Amino acid sequence: MPKLPAPPVPAPLKAPPPRPGKGNGASGPLDHAASAGITVVDWVDERTSLSGAARWMLFRKVPKGTNWFYALGSATMFAFLNQAVTGVFLAMYYRPDASGGAYESIRYVTNNVFLGQFVRGMHKWGSSVMVVLVFLHMGRTFFFGAYKYPRELNWVIGVVLLILTMAMSFTGYLLPFDQRAYWATQVGVNINGTGPLLGPYLSNFLLGGSEFGATTLSRFYAIHMLLLPGLIAALIGAHLYLVAKLGTTAPPWKKADKPQALRETEV
């Protein structure tokens, strides 16, 4: 298969021509700043060759009929970034202490930390928004037939991301460690324990033993903060790579144009 040439750099991204200086021909401070920025970018690109990868990811053909439904994937990724950023700020104050420290740390964030209630609200409601967006994105992919050849692997990755998103919501629900979080997690763990074969082992793994205790909260916190975000970030990277490599599908109501040779043959 012949290698396609790299797409040209659009005019808006090209460096502007040098402007004439003032007075005796010396350039102004804005010209110096612009040239310095271009020099730094060229220096980094010469050592990393990132411009080719950026053009390959960003400048590609889009099928006819592309609409706002195709933005659901980007919206889901934005929701994940919101969860990651707000989660880091909440983790600065949170204490996974089942004897009361977890609940008190959440109350301290809500009532005393500057913008703490806002950040916690962004994280709390952002989780629900992310779950809804993931389901909408998967639904759009299914009804548009974007799971078919050659995008089957990307569909599998999307299904795994859906499962990991639900696991993130489940593990994060316990962290405030209030009455509602405690008993809701008890119900969820008991439901997992009724599964065939792996159910009891999964229940013991989540509880950190045979009973609900302090280890359960620490285990949920570690899974929620370390394990699941890393897996989701890695799979999102693979998902975006396959999207850029294989492209997106046109809506099912759009028919492909026939080649000119076939048209002449039919006539």
Rosetta silent file (secondary structure, phi, psi, omega in degrees, C-alpha in Angstrom):
SEQUENCE: MPKLPAPPVPAPLKAPPPRPGKGNGASGPLDHAASAGITVVDWVDERTSLSGAARWMLFRKVPKGTNWFYALGSATMFAFLNQAVTGVFLAMYYRPDASGGAYESIRYVTNNVFLGQFVRGMHKWGSSVMVVLVFLHMGRTFFFGAYKYPRELNWVIGVVLLILTMAMSFTGYLLPFDQRAYWATQVGVNINGTGPLLGPYLSNFLLGGSEFGATTLSRFYAIHMLLLPGLIAALIGAHLYLVAKLGTTAPPWKKADKPQALRETEV
SCORE:     score description
SCORE:     0.000 S_00000001
   1 L     0.000  123.048 -176.716    0.000    0.000    0.000 S_00000001
   2 L   -65.233  145.607 -179.799    1.617    3.305   -1.054 S_00000001
   3 L   -79.777  125.693 -178.676    2.453    5.741    1.713 S_00000001
   4 L   -75.773  142.350  178.507    0.289    8.849    1.582 S_00000001
   5 L   -69.022  154.491  179.384    2.068   12.203    1.739 S_00000001
   6 L   -67.788  139.031  179.833    1.706   14.298    4.860 S_00000001
   7 L   -65.332  147.279 -179.685   -1.098   16.870    4.600 S_00000001
   8 L   -68.957  154.271  178.380    0.065   20.457    4.142 S_00000001
   9 L   -74.649  126.562  179.481    0.045   22.830    7.082 S_00000001
  10 L   -59.633  154.125 -177.691   -3.024   25.129    6.884 S_00000001
  11 H   -58.897  -40.756 -179.464   -2.361   28.795    6.285 S_00000001
  12 H   -62.835  -21.154 -178.852   -3.596   29.928    9.734 S_00000001
  13 H   -93.115   -6.957  179.224   -0.969   27.702   11.399 S_00000001
  14 L   -75.964  151.089  179.887    1.951   28.942    9.350 S_00000001
  15 L   -66.315  136.027 -179.950    4.337   31.447   10.888 S_00000001
  16 L   -69.340  151.857  178.017    3.478   35.030    9.909 S_00000001
  17 L   -66.018  150.477 -179.598    5.954   36.922    7.727 S_00000001
  18 L   -63.869  137.258  179.366    8.337   39.255    9.594 S_00000001
  19 L   -91.542  148.308  179.130    6.996   42.756   10.034 S_00000001
  20 L   -65.275  141.389 -179.125    9.174   45.776    9.368 S_00000001
  21 L   -76.619  175.196 -179.039   10.694   47.280   12.510 S_00000001
  22 E   -98.700  154.132  173.823   10.258   50.782   13.788 S_00000001
  23 L    68.433 -114.470 -174.614   12.687   53.664   13.555 S_00000001
  24 L   -86.227   18.715  176.177   16.107   52.531   12.417 S_00000001
  25 L    98.784   -3.491  179.102   14.899   49.119   11.242 S_00000001
  26 E   -75.265  144.356 -179.853   15.115   47.282   14.578 S_00000001
  27 L   -76.175  153.761 -178.542   12.247   44.917   15.320 S_00000001
  28 L   -82.011  177.759 -178.344    9.817   45.655   18.131 S_00000001
  29 H   -66.057  -32.731  178.344    9.252   43.630   21.336 S_00000001
  30 H   -66.610  -36.909  177.239    6.292   41.760   19.844 S_00000001
  31 H   -65.127  -40.204  178.207    8.451   40.594   16.941 S_00000001
  32 H   -63.354  -43.096 -179.893   11.096   39.375   19.366 S_00000001
  33 H   -64.734  -42.115  179.555    8.504   37.465   21.397 S_00000001
  34 H   -64.309  -44.916 -179.816    6.969   35.885   18.279 S_00000001
  35 H   -65.925  -35.159  178.427   10.346   34.827   16.890 S_00000001
  36 H   -66.359  -41.371  178.253   11.377   33.438   20.275 S_00000001
  37 H   -63.381  -42.347  178.448    8.199   31.337   20.471 S_00000001
  38 H   -64.474  -39.230  179.304    8.719   29.996   16.955 S_00000001
  39 H   -63.178  -42.049  179.766   12.352   29.204   17.756 S_00000001
  40 H   -64.489  -43.866  179.125   11.371   27.242   20.865 S_00000001
  41 H   -62.267  -43.275  178.211    8.714   25.276   18.955 S_00000001
  42 H   -63.616  -38.468 -179.650   11.207   24.491   16.181 S_00000001
  43 H   -63.503  -44.575  179.262   13.811   23.441   18.752 S_00000001
  44 H   -67.807  -41.638 -177.504   11.390   21.020   20.441 S_00000001
  45 H   -67.430  -33.344  178.865   10.048   19.701   17.125 S_00000001
  46 H   -64.186  -28.299 -176.939   13.554   19.050   15.786 S_00000001
  47 H   -97.901  -17.208 -177.202   14.204   16.748   18.742 S_00000001
  48 H  -119.686  -22.677 -177.347   10.791   15.098   19.041 S_00000001
  49 L    57.157   40.134 -179.125    9.196   15.305   15.538 S_00000001
  50 H   -78.690  -18.516 -177.523    5.837   15.938   17.154 S_00000001
  51 H   -65.345  -37.507  177.867    4.553   18.155   14.341 S_00000001
  52 H   -64.466  -42.200  178.027    4.103   15.154   12.035 S_00000001
  53 H   -66.246  -38.250  179.409    2.150   13.256   14.690 S_00000001
  54 H   -65.538  -41.384  177.723    0.017   16.330   15.416 S_00000001
  55 H   -65.695  -37.016  179.715   -0.815   16.767   11.721 S_00000001
  56 H   -66.639  -35.524 -179.076   -1.634   13.061   11.459 S_00000001
  57 H   -78.736  -37.284 -168.454   -4.005   13.270   14.438 S_00000001
  58 H   -97.473  -37.971 -173.082   -5.703   16.597   13.691 S_00000001
  59 L  -102.209   95.099  179.693   -5.807   17.105    9.915 S_00000001
  60 L  -144.572  161.662 -177.337   -7.818   14.278    8.381 S_00000001
  61 L   -73.028  144.583  179.698  -10.814   13.901    6.123 S_00000001
  62 L  -117.744  131.995 -177.738  -14.283   13.931    7.648 S_00000001
  63 L   -67.757  158.729  176.996  -17.170   12.085    5.956 S_00000001
  64 L   -65.961  149.030  179.485  -20.222   13.897    4.681 S_00000001
  65 L    85.627    3.193  178.039  -23.122   14.225    7.061 S_00000001
  66 L   -62.008  132.101 -176.247  -20.974   14.628   10.168 S_00000001
  67 L  -136.240 -166.590 -175.119  -23.073   16.335   12.841 S_00000001
  68 H   -68.885  -17.964  176.706  -23.165   17.059   16.577 S_00000001
  69 H   -61.704  -27.149 -179.143  -23.710   13.375   17.395 S_00000001
  70 H   -75.786   -8.792  178.774  -20.033   12.855   16.560 S_00000001
  71 H   -87.585   -1.777 -178.763  -19.045   15.222   19.393 S_00000001
  72 H   -65.299  -34.999  177.821  -20.292   12.810   22.071 S_00000001
  73 H   -65.730  -44.246  177.491  -16.914   11.082   22.251 S_00000001
  74 H   -64.273  -38.553  177.595  -15.072   14.376   22.761 S_00000001
  75 H   -63.486  -38.556  177.744  -17.643   15.412   25.368 S_00000001
  76 H   -64.921  -41.444  178.248  -17.060   12.141   27.232 S_00000001
  77 H   -65.442  -37.912  176.394  -13.304   12.704   27.219 S_00000001
  78 H   -63.554  -39.491  177.292  -13.828   16.247   28.513 S_00000001
  79 H   -63.870  -37.869  177.247  -15.984   14.842   31.328 S_00000001
  80 H   -65.417  -41.333  177.834  -13.187   12.403   32.220 S_00000001
  81 H   -63.638  -38.342  176.002  -10.654   15.244   32.321 S_00000001
  82 H   -61.024  -42.234  178.679  -13.011   17.179   34.591 S_00000001
  83 H   -64.981  -39.247 -179.215  -13.189   14.169   36.914 S_00000001
  84 H   -66.645  -45.152 -177.019   -9.418   13.791   36.913 S_00000001
  85 H   -68.472  -49.462  179.811   -8.689   17.454   37.693 S_00000001
  86 H   -66.371  -32.456  177.623  -11.359   17.864   40.369 S_00000001
  87 H   -65.215  -35.761  177.162  -10.435   14.479   41.844 S_00000001
  88 H   -63.550  -43.995  179.359   -6.830   15.595   42.329 S_00000001
  89 H   -65.174  -39.773  178.267   -7.959   18.669   44.258 S_00000001
  90 H   -67.474  -34.377 -179.696  -10.318   16.608   46.428 S_00000001
  91 H   -67.514  -20.397  177.927   -7.574   14.056   47.125 S_00000001
  92 L   -66.311  -23.717 -177.425   -5.438   16.830   48.650 S_00000001
  93 L  -114.520  -15.009 -172.801   -7.871   16.998   51.588 S_00000001
  94 L   -78.140  142.441  175.773   -9.441   13.545   51.662 S_00000001
  95 L  -125.205  114.987  179.931   -8.478   10.980   54.329 S_00000001
  96 L   -75.722   65.754 -177.106   -9.551    7.342   53.750 S_00000001
  97 L  -113.503  114.425 -176.552  -10.227    6.809   57.461 S_00000001
  98 L   -73.981  -13.003 -178.793  -13.242    4.662   58.276 S_00000001
  99 L   -83.515    8.177  178.106  -13.348    5.817   61.918 S_00000001
 100 L   128.617  -16.206 -178.569  -14.733    9.217   60.922 S_00000001
 101 H   -66.366  -34.718 -179.325  -11.842   10.903   59.141 S_00000001
 102 H   -65.132  -48.614 -178.870  -13.294   10.319   55.666 S_00000001
 103 H   -65.172  -41.674 -179.257  -16.637   11.923   56.470 S_00000001
 104 H   -66.749  -36.226  178.683  -15.023   14.818   58.359 S_00000001
 105 H   -67.178  -38.431  176.864  -12.593   15.528   55.520 S_00000001
 106 H   -66.668  -40.101  177.760  -15.455   15.701   53.027 S_00000001
 107 H   -66.147  -35.752  177.489  -17.381   18.008   55.350 S_00000001
 108 H   -65.683  -42.003  178.004  -14.298   20.177   55.750 S_00000001
 109 H   -62.163  -42.265 -176.174  -13.912   20.458   51.977 S_00000001
 110 H   -69.922  -37.734 -170.931  -17.571   21.376   51.564 S_00000001
 111 H  -102.563  -23.803 -170.671  -17.776   23.953   54.357 S_00000001
 112 L  -120.109  -30.743 -176.551  -14.301   25.428   54.869 S_00000001
 113 L   -75.837  140.115  178.412  -12.102   25.078   51.783 S_00000001
 114 L   -63.195  123.434 -176.651  -12.177   27.936   49.274 S_00000001
 115 L    60.427   19.072 -179.294  -14.377   26.815   46.352 S_00000001
 116 H   -65.406  -42.704  179.096  -14.477   23.365   47.945 S_00000001
 117 H   -64.033  -36.769  178.976  -18.224   22.974   47.561 S_00000001
 118 H   -66.503  -45.050 -179.038  -17.960   24.014   43.903 S_00000001
 119 H   -65.716  -41.407  178.675  -15.149   21.543   43.161 S_00000001
 120 H   -65.781  -38.486  176.616  -16.947   18.746   44.969 S_00000001
 121 H   -64.307  -39.939  176.238  -20.140   19.529   43.073 S_00000001
 122 H   -60.082  -40.300 -178.655  -18.238   19.460   39.779 S_00000001
 123 H   -73.051  -40.709 -177.116  -16.857   16.043   40.687 S_00000001
 124 H   -67.310  -52.203 -179.287  -20.133   14.652   41.994 S_00000001
 125 H   -75.638  -26.630  176.906  -22.354   15.755   39.116 S_00000001
 126 H   -64.262  -31.045  177.753  -19.581   15.253   36.582 S_00000001
 127 H   -64.990  -42.193  178.065  -19.613   11.539   37.343 S_00000001
 128 H   -66.110  -40.333  178.613  -23.293   11.314   36.413 S_00000001
 129 H   -62.527  -40.914 -179.126  -22.702   13.386   33.280 S_00000001
 130 H   -64.883  -41.041  178.649  -19.834   11.108   32.233 S_00000001
 131 H   -62.507  -44.622  179.510  -21.953    7.969   32.635 S_00000001
 132 H   -62.779  -43.740 -178.625  -24.762    9.479   30.546 S_00000001
 133 H   -65.797  -37.214  178.449  -22.331   10.629   27.843 S_00000001
 134 H   -62.602  -44.159  179.247  -20.665    7.209   27.647 S_00000001
 135 H   -65.575  -40.953  178.423  -24.032    5.517   27.064 S_00000001
 136 H   -64.710  -41.062  179.310  -25.020    8.127   24.454 S_00000001
 137 H   -64.727  -42.027  177.584  -21.684    7.733   22.672 S_00000001
 138 H   -65.742  -39.158  177.604  -22.014    3.940   22.631 S_00000001
 139 H   -63.782  -42.299  177.620  -25.583    4.243   21.365 S_00000001
 140 H   -62.272  -42.267  179.023  -24.521    6.561   18.560 S_00000001
 141 H   -62.626  -40.008 -178.704  -21.748    4.152   17.588 S_00000001
 142 H   -70.073  -49.412 -175.151  -24.140    1.211   17.519 S_00000001
 143 H   -71.965  -23.072  176.431  -26.980    2.849   15.575 S_00000001
 144 L   -89.120   -1.625  178.518  -24.565    4.408   13.062 S_00000001
 145 L    70.497   24.984 -177.801  -22.919    1.021   12.458 S_00000001
 146 L   -81.106    3.198  178.528  -19.473    2.277   13.488 S_00000001
 147 L   -92.079   -3.768 -175.799  -18.699   -1.027   15.247 S_00000001
 148 L   -82.887  175.512 -179.518  -18.339   -2.964   11.987 S_00000001
 149 L   -51.954  136.114    2.032  -15.191   -3.817   10.050 S_00000001
 150 L  -100.834   31.517 -172.701  -12.513   -2.537   10.446 S_00000001
 151 L  -107.673   22.952 -178.745  -13.473   -0.880   13.754 S_00000001
 152 H   -63.804  -40.841 -179.321  -14.343   -3.971   15.815 S_00000001
 153 H   -63.437  -38.779  178.417  -11.336   -3.526   18.136 S_00000001
 154 H   -65.951  -33.083  176.431  -12.297    0.070   18.824 S_00000001
 155 H   -66.561  -41.591  178.404  -15.805   -1.100   19.731 S_00000001
 156 H   -62.810  -42.792  177.648  -14.354   -3.636   22.191 S_00000001
 157 H   -61.856  -39.834  177.852  -12.210   -0.914   23.757 S_00000001
 158 H   -63.052  -39.330  177.818  -15.299    1.274   24.057 S_00000001
 159 H   -64.183  -42.155  177.626  -17.206   -1.508   25.843 S_00000001
 160 H   -63.844  -39.940  177.163  -14.321   -1.938   28.305 S_00000001
 161 H   -62.808  -36.620  176.338  -14.278    1.836   28.884 S_00000001
 162 H   -61.962  -44.720  179.876  -18.012    1.689   29.630 S_00000001
 163 H   -64.699  -42.069  179.768  -17.431   -1.029   32.240 S_00000001
 164 H   -66.390  -34.433  177.175  -14.533    0.898   33.798 S_00000001
 165 H   -64.902  -42.072  176.827  -16.656    4.052   33.965 S_00000001
 166 H   -64.539  -37.824  177.342  -19.350    2.180   35.873 S_00000001
 167 H   -65.954  -36.007  176.348  -16.669    0.774   38.190 S_00000001
 168 H   -62.777  -42.717  178.889  -15.373    4.310   38.794 S_00000001
 169 H   -65.041  -39.905 -178.142  -18.854    5.439   39.813 S_00000001
 170 H   -67.824  -44.957 -178.354  -19.295    2.441   42.108 S_00000001
 171 H   -71.743  -31.531  179.683  -15.965    2.813   43.902 S_00000001
 172 H   -76.156  -19.671 -177.264  -16.319    6.582   44.262 S_00000001
 173 H   -67.198  -27.649 -177.807  -19.771    6.330   45.823 S_00000001
 174 L   -80.051  -22.839 -167.319  -18.340    4.921   49.061 S_00000001
 175 L   -59.689  -36.428  175.412  -15.673    7.576   49.627 S_00000001
 176 L   -62.601  -24.003  175.326  -17.848   10.137   51.527 S_00000001
 177 L    54.211   45.357  170.232  -18.540    7.245   53.947 S_00000001
 178 L   -97.192 -174.880 -177.063  -21.888    8.501   55.148 S_00000001
 179 H   -62.143  -43.167 -178.446  -24.907    6.314   55.865 S_00000001
 180 H   -65.087  -43.711 -179.561  -26.161    6.330   52.287 S_00000001
 181 H   -65.599  -39.719 -177.913  -22.746    5.481   50.831 S_00000001
 182 H   -62.837  -53.042 -174.667  -22.152    2.729   53.388 S_00000001
 183 H   -74.468  -32.625  176.388  -25.412    0.839   52.890 S_00000001
 184 H   -65.302  -38.196  177.799  -25.542    1.367   49.119 S_00000001
 185 H   -69.230  -36.192  175.348  -22.056   -0.125   48.813 S_00000001
 186 H   -57.550  -45.803  179.477  -23.104   -3.035   51.016 S_00000001
 187 H   -62.823  -45.031 -178.800  -25.948   -3.769   48.600 S_00000001
 188 H   -62.876  -42.104  179.414  -23.659   -3.443   45.557 S_00000001
 189 H   -66.904  -39.476  178.419  -20.996   -5.759   46.980 S_00000001
 190 H   -64.918  -37.839  176.706  -23.622   -8.352   47.953 S_00000001
 191 H   -63.825  -43.094  177.548  -25.036   -8.264   44.423 S_00000001
 192 H   -62.376  -33.793 -178.441  -21.538   -8.838   42.999 S_00000001
 193 H   -69.583  -16.655  179.426  -21.094  -11.733   45.422 S_00000001
 194 L   -86.646   -1.263  179.500  -24.054  -13.578   43.936 S_00000001
 195 L   -66.906  154.129 -179.255  -22.400  -13.874   40.531 S_00000001
 196 L   -71.504  142.961  174.539  -21.500  -17.347   39.253 S_00000001
 197 L    63.815  -72.092 -173.967  -17.992  -18.713   39.867 S_00000001
 198 L   -86.088   -7.471 -175.779  -16.122  -15.403   40.331 S_00000001
 199 H   -56.266  -54.856 -179.327  -18.814  -13.674   42.407 S_00000001
 200 H   -61.754  -37.721  179.210  -17.598  -14.658   45.897 S_00000001
 201 H   -67.527  -38.389  177.723  -13.961  -13.961   44.992 S_00000001
 202 H   -65.585  -39.712  178.224  -14.879  -10.535   43.604 S_00000001
 203 H   -63.020  -44.456  178.006  -16.828   -9.745   46.762 S_00000001
 204 H   -64.678  -36.293  178.747  -13.883  -10.719   48.984 S_00000001
 205 H   -65.492  -43.842 -179.192  -11.531   -8.669   46.837 S_00000001
 206 H   -68.784  -38.652 -179.406  -13.689   -5.544   47.106 S_00000001
 207 H   -75.493  -20.876 -173.866  -14.262   -5.944   50.845 S_00000001
 208 L    72.562   27.002 -177.882  -10.624   -6.698   51.573 S_00000001
 209 L   155.281 -158.892 -179.210  -11.767   -9.715   53.578 S_00000001
 210 L   -90.958  -15.048 -177.305  -14.967  -11.435   54.557 S_00000001
 211 L  -131.193  159.883  178.706  -16.600   -8.387   56.211 S_00000001
 212 L   -75.956  123.504 -177.854  -17.056   -4.691   55.509 S_00000001
 213 L  -153.805 -162.100 -177.954  -14.383   -2.747   57.408 S_00000001
 214 H   -64.576  -32.755  178.737  -11.662   -0.118   57.300 S_00000001
 215 H   -64.994  -29.944 -179.922   -9.766   -2.061   54.640 S_00000001
 216 H   -62.603  -45.013 -179.813  -12.771   -1.802   52.341 S_00000001
 217 H   -64.660  -43.800  178.656  -12.609    1.995   52.276 S_00000001
 218 H   -62.859  -38.517  179.907   -8.851    2.016   51.649 S_00000001
 219 H   -68.566  -42.880  177.024   -9.250   -0.531   48.856 S_00000001
 220 H   -62.692  -40.135  179.773  -12.051    1.425   47.178 S_00000001
 221 H   -64.299  -43.567  179.379   -9.983    4.618   47.447 S_00000001
 222 H   -65.224  -42.191  178.619   -6.919    2.981   45.854 S_00000001
 223 H   -64.941  -42.770 -176.387   -8.978    1.476   43.041 S_00000001
 224 H   -69.806  -35.735 -173.375  -10.837    4.741   42.443 S_00000001
 225 H   -94.196  -28.720 -171.491   -7.757    6.989   42.524 S_00000001
 226 H  -115.931  -54.760 -171.040   -4.969    4.852   41.036 S_00000001
 227 H   -71.352  -56.696 -174.385   -6.051    1.712   39.205 S_00000001
 228 H   -66.826  -43.609  178.176   -9.140    2.752   37.243 S_00000001
 229 H   -60.830  -37.199  177.624   -7.970    6.231   36.090 S_00000001
 230 H   -64.763  -43.681  178.233   -4.755    4.740   34.744 S_00000001
 231 H   -64.545  -42.280 -179.536   -6.594    2.049   32.815 S_00000001
 232 H   -64.288  -43.664 -179.992   -9.134    4.540   31.459 S_00000001
 233 H   -62.370  -42.061  179.642   -6.417    6.984   30.339 S_00000001
 234 H   -65.279  -42.551 -179.237   -4.474    4.222   28.562 S_00000001
 235 H   -71.047  -32.609  174.866   -7.563    2.893   26.786 S_00000001
 236 H   -64.029  -39.960  175.753   -8.645    6.403   25.767 S_00000001
 237 H   -60.555  -45.199  177.368   -5.232    6.843   24.150 S_00000001
 238 H   -65.172  -37.774  179.267   -5.638    3.587   22.225 S_00000001
 239 H   -62.631  -46.061  179.987   -9.212    4.555   21.324 S_00000001
 240 H   -66.836  -36.371  178.167   -8.138    7.919   19.895 S_00000001
 241 H   -62.198  -44.282 -179.917   -5.282    6.310   17.962 S_00000001
 242 H   -69.162  -33.737  176.395   -7.656    3.895   16.242 S_00000001
 243 H   -63.959  -43.708  179.349  -10.118    6.690   15.503 S_00000001
 244 H   -68.196  -34.597 -177.680   -7.376    8.722   13.834 S_00000001
 245 H   -74.882  -43.840 -174.427   -6.039    5.674   11.966 S_00000001
 246 H   -95.043  -17.513 -178.507   -9.345    4.253   10.722 S_00000001
 247 L    80.118  179.763  179.603  -11.370    7.458   10.505 S_00000001
 248 L  -107.199  157.973 -178.946  -15.040    7.913   11.291 S_00000001
 249 L   -92.614  150.653  175.755  -18.035    6.452    9.498 S_00000001
 250 L   -75.537  156.836  176.345  -20.647    8.449    7.658 S_00000001
 251 L   -58.995  150.874 -175.952  -24.228    8.429    8.965 S_00000001
 252 L   -64.065  -20.824  179.909  -26.278    5.451    7.708 S_00000001
 253 L   -84.831   -1.052  177.138  -28.601    7.723    5.704 S_00000001
 254 L   -99.781  126.851  178.239  -25.681    8.972    3.589 S_00000001
 255 L   -98.075  144.403  179.873  -24.818    6.875    0.532 S_00000001
 256 L   -70.913  142.383  176.777  -21.323    6.761   -0.905 S_00000001
 257 L   -71.207  139.349  178.332  -20.803    8.439   -4.266 S_00000001
 258 L   -75.150  143.931  176.179  -20.118    6.038   -7.118 S_00000001
 259 L   -59.653  154.185 -177.782  -16.710    6.316   -8.831 S_00000001
 260 H   -62.486  -34.310 -178.928  -16.662    8.168  -12.119 S_00000001
 261 H   -64.486  -39.843  179.080  -15.626    5.038  -14.015 S_00000001
 262 H   -68.838  -34.759  178.302  -18.723    3.148  -12.886 S_00000001
 263 H   -63.836  -43.520  179.753  -20.940    6.017  -13.867 S_00000001
 264 H   -65.659  -35.639  179.826  -19.575    6.095  -17.388 S_00000001
 265 H   -66.582  -40.975 -179.865  -19.986    2.303  -17.673 S_00000001
 266 H   -66.003  -35.523  178.732  -23.630    2.468  -16.621 S_00000001
 267 L   -68.133    0.000    0.000  -24.344    5.192  -19.170 S_00000001
